[in-house]
Amino acid sequence: MEYLPIFLDVRDHLVLVDGGGTAAARRAERALSAGARVLVLDPAPGDELQRLTAEAPSGLSFEARLPGRDDVVGARVVYGASDDAAREARLLGWARDCKVLCDISDATDRCDFITPSIVDRSPVVVAISTGGAAPVVARTLRARIETMLSPAYGQLTAFVSRFRDRIAAGIGDARTRRHFWDRMIDGPVGDLYLSGNEAGAIARFEADLACTRAGKEAPMGEVYLVGAGPGDPDLLTFRALRLMQRADVVLYDRLVDPEMLSLVRRDAERIYVGKLPKEHTMEQGDISALLVKLALQGKRVLRLKGGDPFIFGRGGEEIEQLAARGIPFRVVPGITAAAGCAAYAGIPLTHRDHAQSCLFVTAHGRDGVLELDWEVLIRPAQTVAVYMGLQNLPALVEGFARRGISMQADVALVENGTRADQRVLTGTLGDIVDQARAAGFKSPTMIIIGSVVQLRARLAPGNAAKDIPHSLSISATQD
Ligand SMILES: C[S@@+](CC[C@H](N)C(=O)[O-])C[C@H]1O[C@@H](n2cnc3c(N)ncnc32)[C@H](O)[C@@H]1O
């Protein structure tokens, strides 16, 4: 390690910033947020600095001049951010004379310290430095850490610190105390607090503390019902990712991509509960019962579901049993297949000139008999997105035909939407069944019916190929 990492107390101390550009403004802001008195000097300040001084935050003063030796005297820290070599050399000389810590922007060899990249969740602050070797690496790491730490982490820290004395007094053994803290921050108490349920978090804390003091383990685990989106791992939410990295055990579906599973905590137990049409690995009731059983064993259970758990995902049934047993759970929405497939296929689900509404329906019926509200389905100026409809595509087409819908109506099929092997087929109600058969389309496939499908010719795939890494999948389309 080339540098000693420390966090310096600058509250009510003078921090001198020499410079008028963006770097100077950033350093002034950071010093102000740590409670310093900040003096910025520059004869010709830039826009950002002018904006900052116009806001006149408490603790900031600005003078339109060059610094002198006297400005350095008494400062705790001096920043050189003028981008002027001679001016910076002078500043550094005075700082060395006066034994004041000095940092010159972008010149590690002339610095007493390095200004790290930070993730600010005050009072938690994560500082990242590469010792000046590759600041871009520090910035990339910072972006990753930003996604891992909920914005409310700082408030969580302040919240749990309220219980410090009670935990210290109530749990004598240091190891047990440490485990208790781990469980509290990374477990149900923290989760409840982060989801906005402070009263629930306090109640859970009291229950856990009473259990631990009585020599028992925490009463129960919790369940995360997480929507994994249609396939592309890039479509996961930050919260989904955080909970995936926290789970002890994961129950996952057939529709969850293997690449997605690699993002779950490495040592988490994996249980496949996937379903194929007509082939159920585990019945729904058994899945719900397993969730309850694992949570009662004190585990953090991740129920990872394709798309969104509350859209044709039976998520409601799974949490019903949890709710009935008082088992804590959290539901994390995911991008539903209709939205993902439409976006990656270049088909807007609504459009001013084509469709003012979009209907999500399932065509999962027994023996080709569809129970659909046809009156609603055939309304004009609307898009119909059909889940689980491939098997019953002929019955679906027949249903539209019987209600007088033109066989020239536009239809798109999106197989494995958003994944590397996505395929898209466009046609009409009249020819889509034969086309799908000829192309060997399989589940999972999303069916999109409506004139918005015509927009694909203009909106896909060329534009998508420019910025979506799945350009390959889109260019593998069939039409
Ligand atoms: C049981 S439903 C689950 C829906 C899921 N909860 C959601 O919100 O997307 C399964 C159906 O969703 C559609 N589906 C899910 N993922 C898909 C994908 N990647 N590409 C195309 N269709 C998909 C298919 O119609 C599939 O039969």
The ligand as an SDF file (V2000), in Angstrom:
LIG
                    3D

 27 29  0  0  0  0  0  0  0  0999 V2000
  -45.7280  -17.6980  -16.7240 C   0  0  0  0  0  0  0  0  0  0  0  0
  -45.5820  -16.3330  -17.7650 S   0  0  0  0  0  0  0  0  0  0  0  0
  -44.5200  -15.3680  -16.8090 C   0  0  0  0  0  0  0  0  0  0  0  0
  -44.5900  -13.9400  -17.1360 C   0  0  0  0  0  0  0  0  0  0  0  0
  -43.6480  -13.1230  -16.3080 C   0  0  0  0  0  0  0  0  0  0  0  0
  -44.0540  -13.0820  -14.9350 N   0  0  0  0  0  0  0  0  0  0  0  0
  -43.4810  -11.7180  -16.8460 C   0  0  0  0  0  0  0  0  0  0  0  0
  -43.8700  -10.7410  -16.1820 O   0  0  0  0  0  0  0  0  0  0  0  0
  -42.9450  -11.5790  -17.9430 O   0  0  0  0  0  0  0  0  0  0  0  0
  -44.5490  -16.9730  -19.0010 C   0  0  0  0  0  0  0  0  0  0  0  0
  -44.7890  -16.3330  -20.3620 C   0  0  0  0  0  0  0  0  0  0  0  0
  -44.1820  -15.0710  -20.4240 O   0  0  0  0  0  0  0  0  0  0  0  0
  -43.6900  -14.8380  -21.7290 C   0  0  0  0  0  0  0  0  0  0  0  0
  -42.2300  -14.6770  -21.6250 N   0  0  0  0  0  0  0  0  0  0  0  0
  -41.4840  -14.6730  -20.5230 C   0  0  0  0  0  0  0  0  0  0  0  0
  -40.1920  -14.4280  -20.8070 N   0  0  0  0  0  0  0  0  0  0  0  0
  -40.1300  -14.2720  -22.1380 C   0  0  0  0  0  0  0  0  0  0  0  0
  -39.0720  -13.9820  -23.0450 C   0  0  0  0  0  0  0  0  0  0  0  0
  -37.8260  -13.7990  -22.6300 N   0  0  0  0  0  0  0  0  0  0  0  0
  -39.3650  -13.8990  -24.3460 N   0  0  0  0  0  0  0  0  0  0  0  0
  -40.6350  -14.0690  -24.7850 C   0  0  0  0  0  0  0  0  0  0  0  0
  -41.6720  -14.3190  -23.9930 N   0  0  0  0  0  0  0  0  0  0  0  0
  -41.4220  -14.4170  -22.6780 C   0  0  0  0  0  0  0  0  0  0  0  0
  -44.0300  -16.0460  -22.5590 C   0  0  0  0  0  0  0  0  0  0  0  0
  -45.2490  -15.7950  -23.1980 O   0  0  0  0  0  0  0  0  0  0  0  0
  -44.1560  -17.1210  -21.4840 C   0  0  0  0  0  0  0  0  0  0  0  0
  -44.9770  -18.1610  -21.9220 O   0  0  0  0  0  0  0  0  0  0  0  0
  1  2  1  0
  2  3  1  0
  2 10  1  0
  3  4  1  0
  4  5  1  0
  5  6  1  0
  5  7  1  0
  7  8  2  0
  7  9  1  0
 10 11  1  0
 11 12  1  0
 11 26  1  0
 12 13  1  0
 13 14  1  0
 13 24  1  0
 14 15  1  0
 14 23  1  0
 15 16  2  0
 16 17  1  0
 17 18  1  0
 17 23  2  0
 18 19  1  0
 18 20  2  0
 20 21  1  0
 21 22  2  0
 22 23  1  0
 24 25  1  0
 24 26  1  0
 26 27  1  0
M  CHG  2   2   1   9  -1
M  END
$$$$
